[in-house]
Amino acid sequence: MRLLLRSVALWLALLGASTATASKAVTAHLTAKWPETPLLLEASEFMAEESNEKFWQFVETVRELAVYKQTESDYSYYNLILKKAGQFLDNIHINLLKFAFSIRAYSPTIQMFQQMAADEPPPEGCTAFVVIHTKCTCKVNEIKKLLNKAVSRPRPYLFERDHKFPTSSDNLPVIVLYAEIGTRAFAEFHRVLSKKSKNGKILYVLRHYIQKPSSRKMYLSGYGVELAIKDTEYKALDDTQIKTTTDTDIENETEVDEVQGFLFGKLKEIYSDLKDNLTIFQKYLIESSKEMTPLKVWELQDLSFQAATQIVSTPVYDAIKLIKDISQNFPVKARTLTRIAVNEL
């Protein structure tokens, strides 16, 4: 029994060593220059693109949601954000929100607001603060005093991406709140400012501000990245052996029944008289799916129209699947797309 166990252990060790040696995968991480941004803030920006009304409804719902981040796991907190967002979004938009989270689509927007806050600059030690016509404070009870002569001071410049609380008029004293949605400091300021805005006394503007940014790096999604490594060590090889091996590999691969959606086993059974032609076509598909031949400039000019043509000509129930396939595997699909005829009209 001991001899058997030693043999199994040795076999597993050799298997692990050979697997590690054979693996030539290279993993690369693309990091941004700014730290990781909170998903709750990114979700609010997704809401803002839907409508200003949904943005403020979402903000009202998650006023102190960040408190749960201290007690919940990252996954539970992620699901909690989706649950809150689900009160204002349908299933399709929830899936789009998940996709936006995965590629961190709204992280640059959060960092943009963070940079605006840094330019003020924020009062030292404040988790949230307001700017009232060049005057700032992080105390709620000082807002009334700073509002008294606000009109005599310069009015702040507002950007297109600024979040303005719904009000009847824009010709009012402007209070810009820099705070992190979901925190208690934000909830305290928001309660006072939203009430004043509803009463028509101020124009309430919200900008994201994170007092203590995350220590984790912001990882971004990369697309179309190629890492080419050239081996400068020359080796003497027998060309006949290489050709034989290649032919054998292709013959083994042609035994696979499905290639790019074609069931060649079934096709050869139905059209037995075209078996040789089908085999040639099958080999062509296998080879073309493995290599990405550089395209000529003139082949690229209609590539977007050719992709759209293929999607439009596909049945509705398969269109989404095709869009996903093309977008995720575009470099591989590009050569096939160039053969699609486009209607000039």
N, C-alpha and C positions, 0 to 999 in steps of 0.2 A: 504493500500500500504506500509506504514512504517513497519507494522508487517511482511509483506511478505519479504521486504528487509532485516529486522533483521534476519528472519529465514534463508534466503539464505546465509547471511554473517556468521551466526553461523554454518551452514552446511559446508561451505567452510573452516572455521577455523578448525572444527573437522576433516575434510578430510585431510587437510594439516598436522595436528598433528599426525593422524594415519599413514600417509605416512612416515613422518619423523621418527616415532617410529619403523615402520616395516623395514625401510631401514637399512641394516647391511653392506653396501659396505665400503670397505677400499681403499682409494686412496693413492698410494705411488709414490714419485718422485725420480728418480735416477739422481743425479747430479755429474758432473765430478769435478776434482780438479782445472780445468782451466776455465776461463770465456768463454762466448759465442763467437764463431768465425764468421767472416763475410761470408755470403753465396757466395759472389762474389769470394772469395779466394777458397772456397770449390768447386765451379764450375770450377775454373781453374785447380784444381787437378784432377777433373773428366776428363777434356780435356787432361791432361798430360797422363792419362792412355790410352787414345785413341791413341795419337801420340804426339811426341815433336813438330811436325809441327802445329798441331791443337792448341796446347797450346799457341804457340807464335802468331798464327793468332788471337786467342781469346783475348790474352793480348793486342795486337795492337788495337783491336776493342773497348775494354773497358778501355782504358788508363785513362780516367777521369770520369768514370761512377759513382764513389762513390760520386761525387758532387751532383747527383740527390737524394741521400739518405737523404739529409738535407731537401728537399722540398717535396718528395713523401712519401706516407704511406708505411709501411712495405710490404703490399700486392702488391702495385703498383711496388715497387722496385724489389720484388721477380719476378713478371711477366716480368719486364724489363730485368732482368738477363736471364730468360728463352728465351726471344725474341732474345737477342744477341747470346745465345748459339745455338738457332735454325738455325743460319746462317751456322753452321758447323755440325749439327747433324740431323738425321732423327727422325721421330716421336717415334720410339721404344726407341732410345737412350735418347730422351727428357723425356720420361716416366721413364727411369732408373735414369736419373738425379734427377727427382722429388722424386723418392724413396730414392736416396742417401741423398737428403736434409732432408727428413722426419726422417731418422735414424741418421743423422749427421755423415755419414760414413767417411768423409774426415776431420773432425774436429781434430782428433789426429795428422794428418799429418801437419796441420797448426800450432798446438801447438809445434810440433817437431822443425819446423823452428823458431818459436818464442823462443824456448829454445837455439837454436844455436845463435841467435842474442844476447840473454842475456849473453852468454858466451864470447862475444867479448871483452868488453861490448859496447853497443851503446853510442856515444857521447851524453852528456846531452843536452836536448832540441831539438834534431834532429828528424824530422818526417821521414826521410829516410837518409841512409848513405851508403858509399861504403868502402870496405876493399881491399886495393891493396898491397898484400904481406906484411901483418902485420901492415900496416899503414892505418889509417881510416880518413875519412872526410865526412862532410855533405854539402860541398860546391862544386858545379859542376866545378867552375873555378879553383879548386885545383887539379883536376884529372890529368891534363897534367904534373904538377910538380911532383906528386907522382909516375907517370909512368916512369920518367927519369931513376931512379936507381932501378926500381922494380925487375929486373932480379938478382941483387946482394943480394936481401933479400929472405928468405925462401918462397917457393911456398906453397899456402894453400892446405889442404887436401880436396878433393872433394868427395861427397857421391853419391851413386847410384841414390838417389831421387832428386839430384840437377837438376835445370832446366838450361841447357846450350843453349845459343843462337847458331843457326846453323852457323858454320864456317868451312873453308876449312882445318884448322889445330888446334890441341889442344896444340901444343908446342908454346904457346904464353903467355905473361903476363896475369895473371888472375885478373879480377875485379869482386868481389862479391858484388852485390847490395842487401841491406836489405831495403825493402820498401813494402808498402801496395798497391797492384794493384788497380787502379781506382782513386788514389789520384793525385793531381797536382804535388806533390813532386816526386812521382814515374814517372809521365809523363815527367818531366824535365830531370831526370837522364836517363830514358829509351831512349829518343830521342838522347842523346849524345852517350851513350854506344852502342846502336844498330848500329849507324852509324860507329863507330870505329870498331865494330866487322865485319860489312860487308866489310870494307876496309882491313880486315886481320891484324889489329894492336893489338887486344886484344881477350881474351876468356871471354865472358860476361856470368856471372852466376847470376841467380836470386833466392833469398830466401825471404820468406814472413816475414814481420816484422810489427807489429801493435804498434805504439807508445803509444796510449791510449786504452788499452783493454776495452771491454764492461763491464759495471757494472752488467749486467744480468748474471745469472748462466747458465751453459751449461747443459741442460737436455738431457739425453741419453735414448735410448730405452732399455728396459729390456725384457728378454724372459725366460720363464721357472722358474719364481719366484713364490714361494709359501709362504703364510703367514698362519701359523696354530695357531689358538687360542683355547685353551682348557678351557672349562667351568668346574670349580671344584665344582660348587654348585650342589649337588645331589637332585633330585626331585623324588617323588613317583608317578609313572604313571601306568595306567592300560594297560597292553600289548595288550589286546583284542581290546581296542579302537585305539591303534596305528596301529595295523594290519589292522583294518577295514578302517581307514583313508587312509593308504597306498594303499590298494586295490582299494579304491574309486578313489584316484588320478590317478592311472594307468588306470582304466577303463575310466576316463574322457579323459586321454591323447590318448587312443586308438581310440577315436572318431576323432582325427586329421587325415586327409586324407593322407598327405605326411609326411613320416619319412625317412630322409637320402636318398632322391631321389626316394623312392618307393611310388607309388600311391596305397595305400592299398584299398581304396574304389573301384577303378577300378579293381584291382586284385581279390577282393572278389566277384565282380559282374561277372567277366569272369569265375573264378574257384570257383564256389559256393560250390563244394564238398570238397574243401580244406580250407574252411573258418576258421575252428578251428586252423589248422596249421599256417595259415597266421596271425591269431590273436596272437598266441604264438610267432611267429617270430617278429611281430610288437612290442610286449611288450619287447622282448629281445633287439631290437634296441633302444627303448626308454630308457631302464635301462642302457645299455652299453654306451650310449652317455652322461649320467649324471655322471658316476663314472669313475675315473682314477685309476684302480687297479694297484699296483706296479708290474712291470715285473721282471721275473727272469733274472739272468745274461745271461744264455744261450739263452734267448729269444731276447736279444739285439744284439747278434753277427752278425746277418744277416739283421738287421732292415733297414739299408740304401739300401741294395740290394733289399729287399722286396718293399720298397717305389719306387725305380727305376723301378722295374718290373711292378708294377701297373701303373705307368705313361706311360711306353713304350707300354703296352698293351691297352692303352686308345686311341680312335680315335684322330687324330691330332687336330681337331677343339676343343676338350675338354681337351687337354693335359695341356695347360697353366692354365686353370681354376682349374684343379686337383692339379697342382704344387702349386698354390696359396692357395688352401684349405688345403693341407697337411702341407705346411710351416707355415701357420697361426694357424692351429689347431693341431699341431703335437702331443701334449700330449694326446689329446682325440682320435686321429686316430691311435696311436701306437698299441693299443690292436688289432685293426682290421688288421693292416699290418702284425702282427706276424703270421696270418693264411694263408698268401699268399705263395704258393710254389715257390721256386727259382730254375731256371735251373742251375745246377752245371757247365754246359759248358759255 
